[in-house]
Amino acid sequence: MIDLISFNAKICYTAAGQVYHDNKLLLVRHRKLNLWLAPGGHLDPEELPHIGAEREVFEETGVKAIAFDPNPLLASTTSTYIPSPIISNVHWVCEENYQRRLRDGDAYKRDPQWQKGCEQHLGFVYLMRVIGSTSVTFNERESTDIGWFTQEEISALHTTEDLKREFNYGFSLMAKIS
């Protein structure tokens, strides 16, 4: 049994946006995983996570949205406000890559499905609000479907129980600030 967080794993940094509008959440059906997820992906080098989430949401859905903090700090004259993620997690992307690399050393070859060589993701998930049109643009490279879902519809989606809890947590935060 491998620990969920392995200090030897190749960790890639990712960000995603839970975009809410009119009591609905924007989700994409991930092409590789065939699961409904919040739009997101790998951070570019030196990219701040909330900016990465905004970029990924736009690239995957065509929706312009901005990350925000449901409990913002007081304004400051000495620093710039950056939204805090509502969830941060580490999860395996390709444990097989990790096991193969440990076993084969220099002969290690990346899994063809995960070309970046990520073994784990350190993910940052942000609450986001639409700042333009809610019309979506389907990105075939990234996903197989896209849609806006109510909290009640989340329970029937093909995704993991962890993700359903994350989505419901986002809905609960949005209900507090609406």
PyMOL commands that set and color helices and strands:
alter all, ss='L'
color gray80, all
select helices_A, chain A and resi 49-61+95-107+151-154+161-177
alter helices_A, ss='H'
color red, helices_A
select strands_A, chain A and resi 11-21+24-30+36-37+40-42+65-68+87-92+120-130+143-149
alter strands_A, ss='S'
color yellow, strands_A
deselect
rebuild
show_as cartoon
